[in-house]
Amino acid sequence: MKDLLAYLHPVVQVLVLLMALATLRLGLALKNHRTGRRALAQWEGIYNRHTQLGLIFVCCLIGGYGLGMLSMPWFRERPPFRSPHFFFGTLALLLFIGGAYTGWRMKQGTERYADMRDIHGFLVYLALFIALAVAVMGFILLP
């Protein structure tokens, strides 16, 4: 049973990364609408889905991160803070939280909306790139 529970964190995080890709897809549709590449008839609905899914994603990511911290000592009997997976996973989490914060600032309204939008995109792209690398780094930690 312990070996089976050790797979809970990876499965949850894979689902969370799929949620991130769905959120990214909506964000890219909004970007294409804004730049005039592809007009959207109901862009407000896509915007609302993007922000809602982004919030759910960040909350699930934080939960999955905590699950990983608990699974290392409980199910794998290893220290949780001594791997590149932990270091880069923490970095990706912080970048995603920064992306969520800039998204929240845009939704609240800011004088520097265009700058916030660029920072939001940069942080989230970088975080997603690192998160995919973190997933590969986690393979060696599997039972």
Contact map, one row per residue, 1 for C-alpha under 8 A:
11111000000000000000000000000000000000000000000000000000000000000000000000000000000000000000000000000000000000000000000000000000000000000000000
11111100000000000000000000000000000000000000000000000000000000000000000000100000000000000000000000000000000000000000000000000000000000000000000
11111110000000000000000000000000000000000000000000000000000000000000000000110000000000000000000000000000000000000000000000000000000000000000001
11111111000000000000000000000000000000000000000000000000000000000000000000000000000000000000000000000000000000000000000000000000000000000000000
11111111000000000000000000000000000000000000000000000000000000000000001000100000000000000000000000000000000000000000000000000000000000000000000
01111111100000000000000000000000000000000000000000000000000000000000001100110000000000000000000000000000000000000000000000000000000000000000011
00111111111000000000000000000000000000000000000000000000000000000000000000000000000000000000000000000000000000000000000000000000000000000000010
00011111111100000000000000000000000000000000000000000000000000000000000000000000000000000000000000000000000000000000000000000000000000000000000
00000111111110000000000000000000000000000000000000000000000000011011001000000000000000000000000000000000000000000000000000000000000000000000000
00000011111111000000000000000000000000000000000000000000000000000000000000000000000000000000000000000000000000000000000000000000000000000000000
00000011111111100000000000000000000000000000000000000000000000000000000000000000000000000000000000000000000000000000000000000000000000000000000
00000001111111110000000000000000000000000000000000000000000000010000000000000000000000000000000000000000000000000000000000000000000000000000000
00000000111111111000000000000000000000000000000000000000000010010000000000000000000000000000000000000000000000000000000000000000000000000000000
00000000011111111100000000000000000000000000000000000000000000000000000000000000000000000000000000000000000000000000000000000000000000000000000
00000000001111111110000000000000000000000000000000000000000000000000000000000000000000000000000000000000000000000000000000000000000000000000000
00000000000111111111000000000000000000000000000000000000100110000000000000000000000000000000000000000000000000000000000000000000000000000000000
00000000000011111111100000000000000000000000000000000000000000000000000000000000000000000000000000000000000000000000000000000000001000000000000
00000000000001111111110000000000000000000000000000000000000000000000000000000000000000000000000000000000000000000000000000000000000000000000000
00000000000000111111111000000000000000000000000000001000100000000000000000000000000000000000000000000000000000000000000000000000000000000000000
00000000000000011111111100000000000000000000000000000100100000000000000000000000000000000000000000000000000000000000000000000001000000000000000
00000000000000001111111110000000000000000000000000000000000000000000000000000000000000000000000000000000000000000000000000000000000000000000000
00000000000000000111111111000000000000000000000000000000000000000000000000000000000000000000000000000000000000000000000000000000000000000000000
00000000000000000011111111100000000000000000000001001100000000000000000000000000000000000000000000000000000000000000000000000000000000000000000
00000000000000000001111111110000000000000000000000000000000000000000000000000000000000000000000000000000000000000000000000000000000000000000000
00000000000000000000111111111000000000000000000000000000000000000000000000000000000000000000000000000000000000000000000000000000000000000000000
00000000000000000000011111111100000000000000011011000000000000000000000000000000000000000000000000000000000000000000000000000000000000000000000
00000000000000000000001111111110000000000000001001000000000000000000000000000000000000000000000000000000000000000000000000000000000000000000000
00000000000000000000000111111111000000000000000000000000000000000000000000000000000000000000000000000000000000000000000000000000000000000000000
00000000000000000000000011111111100001000000000000000000000000000000000000000000000000000000000000000000000000000000000000000000000000000000000
00000000000000000000000001111111110000000010011000000000000000000000000000000000000000000000000000000000000000000000000000000000000000000000000
00000000000000000000000000111111111000000000000000000000000000000000000000000000000000000000000000000000000000000000000000000000000000000000000
00000000000000000000000000011111111111100000000000000000000000000000000000000000000000000000000000000000000000000000000000000000000000000000000
00000000000000000000000000001111111111110010000000000000000000000000000000000000000000000000000000000000000000000000000000000000000000000000000
00000000000000000000000000000111111110100000000000000000000000000000000000000000000000000000000000000000000000000000000000000000000000000000000
00000000000000000000000000000011111111000000000000000000000000000000000000000000000000000000000000000000000000000000000000000000000000000000000
00000000000000000000000000000001111111100000000000000000000000000000000000000000000000000000000000000000000000000000000000000000000000000000000
00000000000000000000000000000001111111100000000000000000000000000000000000000000000000000000000000000000000000000000000000000000000000000000000
00000000000000000000000000001001101111110000000000000000000000000000000000000000000000000000000000000000000000000000000000000000000000000000000
00000000000000000000000000000001110111111000000000000000000000000000000000000000000000000000000000000000000000000000000000000000000000000000000
00000000000000000000000000000000100001111110000000000000000000000000000000000000000000000000000000000000000000000000000000000000000000000000000
00000000000000000000000000000000000000111110000000000000000000000000000000000000000000000000000000000000000000000000000000000000000000000000000
00000000000000000000000000000000000000011111110000000000000000000000000000000000000000000000000000000000000000000000000000000000000000000000000
00000000000000000000000000000100100000011111111000000000000000000000000000000000000000000000000000000000000000000000000000000000000000000000000
00000000000000000000000000000000000000000111111100000000000000000000000000000000000000000000000000000000000000000000000000000000000000000000000
00000000000000000000000000000000000000000111111110000000000000000000000000000000000000000000000000000000000000000000000000000000000000000000000
00000000000000000000000001000100000000000111111111000000000000000000000000000000000000000000000000000000000000000000000000000000000000000000000
00000000000000000000000001100100000000000011111111100000000000000000000000000000000000000000000000000000000000000000000000000000000000000000000
00000000000000000000000000000000000000000001111111110000000000000000000000000000000000000000000000000000000000000000000000000000000000000000000
00000000000000000000000001000000000000000000111111111000000000000000000000000000000000000000000000000000000000000000000000000000000000000000000
00000000000000000000001001100000000000000000011111111100000000000000000000000000000000000000000000000000000000000000000000000000000000000000000
00000000000000000000000000000000000000000000001111111110000000000000000000000000000000000000000000000010000000000000000000000000000000000000000
00000000000000000000000000000000000000000000000111111111000000000000000000000000000000000000000000000000000000000000000000000000000000000000000
00000000000000000010001000000000000000000000000011111111100000000000000000000000000000000000000000000000000000000000000000000000000000000000000
00000000000000000001001000000000000000000000000001111111110000000000000000000000000000000000000000010000000000000000000000000000000000000000000
00000000000000000000000000000000000000000000000000111111111000000000000000000000000000000000000000010000000000000000000000000000000000000000000
00000000000000000000000000000000000000000000000000011111111100000000000000000000000000000000000000000000000000000000000000000000000000000000000
00000000000000010011000000000000000000000000000000001111111110000000000000000000000000000000000000000000000000000000000000000000000000000000000
00000000000000000000000000000000000000000000000000000111111111000000000000000000000000000000000110010000000000000000000000000000000000000000000
00000000000000000000000000000000000000000000000000000011111111100000000000000000000000000000000000000000000000000000000000000000000000000000000
00000000000000010000000000000000000000000000000000000001111111110000000000000000000000000000000000000000000000000000000000000000000000000000000
00000000000010010000000000000000000000000000000000000000111111111000000000000000000000000000100000000000000000000000000000000000000000000000000
00000000000000000000000000000000000000000000000000000000011111111100000000000000000000000000100000000000000000000000000000000000000000000000000
00000000000000000000000000000000000000000000000000000000001111111110000000000000000000000000000000000000000000000000000000000000000000000000000
00000000100110000000000000000000000000000000000000000000000111111111000000000000000000000000000000000000000000000000000000000000000000000000000
00000000100000000000000000000000000000000000000000000000000011111111100000000000000000001000000000000000000000000000000000000000000000000000000
00000000000000000000000000000000000000000000000000000000000001111111110000000000000000000000000000000000000000000000000000000000000000000000000
00000000100000000000000000000000000000000000000000000000000000111111111000000000000000000000000000000000000000000000000000000000000000000000000
00000000100000000000000000000000000000000000000000000000000000011111111100000001000000000000000000000000000000000000000000000000000000000000000
00000000000000000000000000000000000000000000000000000000000000001111111110000001000000000000000000000000000000000000000000000000000000000000000
00000000000000000000000000000000000000000000000000000000000000000111111111000001000000000000000000000000000000000000000000000000000000000000000
00001100100000000000000000000000000000000000000000000000000000000011111111110000000000000000000000000000000000000000000000000000000000000000000
00000100000000000000000000000000000000000000000000000000000000000001111111111111000000000000000000000000000000000000000000000000000000000000000
00000000000000000000000000000000000000000000000000000000000000000000111111111111000000000000000000000000000000000000000000000000000000000000000
00000000000000000000000000000000000000000000000000000000000000000000011111111000000000000000000000000000000000000000000000000000000000000000000
01101100000000000000000000000000000000000000000000000000000000000000001111111000000000000000000000000000000000000000000000000000000000000000000
00100100000000000000000000000000000000000000000000000000000000000000001111111100000000000000000000000000000000000000000000000000000000000000001
00000000000000000000000000000000000000000000000000000000000000000000000111111110000000000000000000000000000000000000000000000000000000000000000
00000000000000000000000000000000000000000000000000000000000000000000000110011111000000000000000000000000000000000000000000000000000000000000000
00000000000000000000000000000000000000000000000000000000000000000000000110001111110000000000000000000000000000000000000000000000000000000000000
00000000000000000000000000000000000000000000000000000000000000000001110110000111111001000000000000000000000000000000000000000000000000000000000
00000000000000000000000000000000000000000000000000000000000000000000000000000011111001100000000000000000000000000000000000000000000000000000000
00000000000000000000000000000000000000000000000000000000000000000000000000000011111101000000000000000000000000000000000000000000000000000000000
00000000000000000000000000000000000000000000000000000000000000000000000000000001111111100000000000000000000000000000000000000000000000000000000
00000000000000000000000000000000000000000000000000000000000000000000000000000000011111111000000000000000000000000000000000000000000000001000000
00000000000000000000000000000000000000000000000000000000000000000000000000000000001111111000000000000000000000000000000000000000000001101100000
00000000000000000000000000000000000000000000000000000000000000000000000000000001111111111100000000000000000000000000000000000000000000000000000
00000000000000000000000000000000000000000000000000000000000000000000000000000000101111111110000000000000000000000000000000000000000000000000000
00000000000000000000000000000000000000000000000000000000000000000000000000000000000111111111000000000000000000000000000000000000011001000000000
00000000000000000000000000000000000000000000000000000000000000001000000000000000000111111111100000000000000000000000000000000000011001000000000
00000000000000000000000000000000000000000000000000000000000000000000000000000000000001111111110000000000000000000000000000000000000000000000000
00000000000000000000000000000000000000000000000000000000000000000000000000000000000000111111111000000000000000000000000000000010010000000000000
00000000000000000000000000000000000000000000000000000000000000000000000000000000000000011111111100000000000000000000000000000111011000000000000
00000000000000000000000000000000000000000000000000000000000011000000000000000000000000001111111110000000000000000000000000000010000000000000000
00000000000000000000000000000000000000000000000000000000000000000000000000000000000000000111111111000000000000000000000000000000000000000000000
00000000000000000000000000000000000000000000000000000000000000000000000000000000000000000011111111100000000000000000000000110110000000000000000
00000000000000000000000000000000000000000000000000000000010000000000000000000000000000000001111111110000000000000000000000110011000000000000000
00000000000000000000000000000000000000000000000000000000010000000000000000000000000000000000111111111000000000000000000000000000000000000000000
00000000000000000000000000000000000000000000000000000000000000000000000000000000000000000000011111111100000000000000000100100000000000000000000
00000000000000000000000000000000000000000000000000000000000000000000000000000000000000000000001111111110000000000000001110110000000000000000000
00000000000000000000000000000000000000000000000000000110010000000000000000000000000000000000000111111111000000000000000100000000000000000000000
00000000000000000000000000000000000000000000000000000000000000000000000000000000000000000000000011111111100000000000000000000000000000000000000
00000000000000000000000000000000000000000000000000000000000000000000000000000000000000000000000001111111110000000001101100000000000000000000000
00000000000000000000000000000000000000000000000000100000000000000000000000000000000000000000000000111111111000000001100100000000000000000000000
00000000000000000000000000000000000000000000000000000000000000000000000000000000000000000000000000011111111100000000000000000000000000000000000
00000000000000000000000000000000000000000000000000000000000000000000000000000000000000000000000000001111111111000001000000000000000000000000000
00000000000000000000000000000000000000000000000000000000000000000000000000000000000000000000000000000111111111001001100000000000000000000000000
00000000000000000000000000000000000000000000000000000000000000000000000000000000000000000000000000000011111110000000000000000000000000000000000
00000000000000000000000000000000000000000000000000000000000000000000000000000000000000000000000000000001111111000000000000000000000000000000000
00000000000000000000000000000000000000000000000000000000000000000000000000000000000000000000000000000000111111101000000000000000000000000000000
00000000000000000000000000000000000000000000000000000000000000000000000000000000000000000000000000000000110111111000000000000000000000000000000
00000000000000000000000000000000000000000000000000000000000000000000000000000000000000000000000000000000000011111000000000000000000000000000000
00000000000000000000000000000000000000000000000000000000000000000000000000000000000000000000000000000000000001111111000000000000000000000000000
00000000000000000000000000000000000000000000000000000000000000000000000000000000000000000000000000000000010011111111100000000000000000000000000
00000000000000000000000000000000000000000000000000000000000000000000000000000000000000000000000000000000000000011111110000000000000000000000000
00000000000000000000000000000000000000000000000000000000000000000000000000000000000000000000000000000000000000011111111000000000000000000000000
00000000000000000000000000000000000000000000000000000000000000000000000000000000000000000000000000000110110000011111111100000000000000000000000
00000000000000000000000000000000000000000000000000000000000000000000000000000000000000000000000000000110010000001111111110000000000000000000000
00000000000000000000000000000000000000000000000000000000000000000000000000000000000000000000000000000000000000000111111111000000000000000000000
00000000000000000000000000000000000000000000000000000000000000000000000000000000000000000000000000100100000000000011111111100000000000000000000
00000000000000000000000000000000000000000000000000000000000000000000000000000000000000000000000001110110000000000001111111110000000000000000000
00000000000000000000000000000000000000000000000000000000000000000000000000000000000000000000000000100000000000000000111111111000000000000000000
00000000000000000000000000000000000000000000000000000000000000000000000000000000000000000000000000000000000000000000011111111100000000000000000
00000000000000000000000000000000000000000000000000000000000000000000000000000000000000000000001101100000000000000000001111111110000000000000000
00000000000000000000000000000000000000000000000000000000000000000000000000000000000000000000001100100000000000000000000111111111000000000000000
00000000000000000000000000000000000000000000000000000000000000000000000000000000000000000000000000000000000000000000000011111111100000000000000
00000000000000000000000000000000000000000000000000000000000000000000000000000000000000000001001000000000000000000000000001111111110000000000000
00000000000000000000000000000000000000000000000000000000000000000000000000000000000000000011101100000000000000000000000000111111111000000000000
00000000000000000001000000000000000000000000000000000000000000000000000000000000000000000001000100000000000000000000000000011111111100000000000
00000000000000000000000000000000000000000000000000000000000000000000000000000000000000000000000000000000000000000000000000001111111110000000000
00000000000000000000000000000000000000000000000000000000000000000000000000000000000000011011000000000000000000000000000000000111111111000000000
00000000000000001000000000000000000000000000000000000000000000000000000000000000000000011001000000000000000000000000000000000011111111100000000
00000000000000000000000000000000000000000000000000000000000000000000000000000000000000000000000000000000000000000000000000000001111111110000000
00000000000000000000000000000000000000000000000000000000000000000000000000000000000000000000000000000000000000000000000000000000111111111000000
00000000000000000000000000000000000000000000000000000000000000000000000000000000000010011000000000000000000000000000000000000000011111111100000
00000000000000000000000000000000000000000000000000000000000000000000000000000000000010000000000000000000000000000000000000000000001111111110000
00000000000000000000000000000000000000000000000000000000000000000000000000000000000000000000000000000000000000000000000000000000000111111110000
00000000000000000000000000000000000000000000000000000000000000000000000000000000000110000000000000000000000000000000000000000000000011111111100
00000000000000000000000000000000000000000000000000000000000000000000000000000000000010000000000000000000000000000000000000000000000001111111110
00000000000000000000000000000000000000000000000000000000000000000000000000000000000000000000000000000000000000000000000000000000000000111111110
00000000000000000000000000000000000000000000000000000000000000000000000000000000000000000000000000000000000000000000000000000000000000001111110
00000000000000000000000000000000000000000000000000000000000000000000000000000000000000000000000000000000000000000000000000000000000000001111111
00000110000000000000000000000000000000000000000000000000000000000000000000000000000000000000000000000000000000000000000000000000000000000111111
00100100000000000000000000000000000000000000000000000000000000000000000000010000000000000000000000000000000000000000000000000000000000000000111
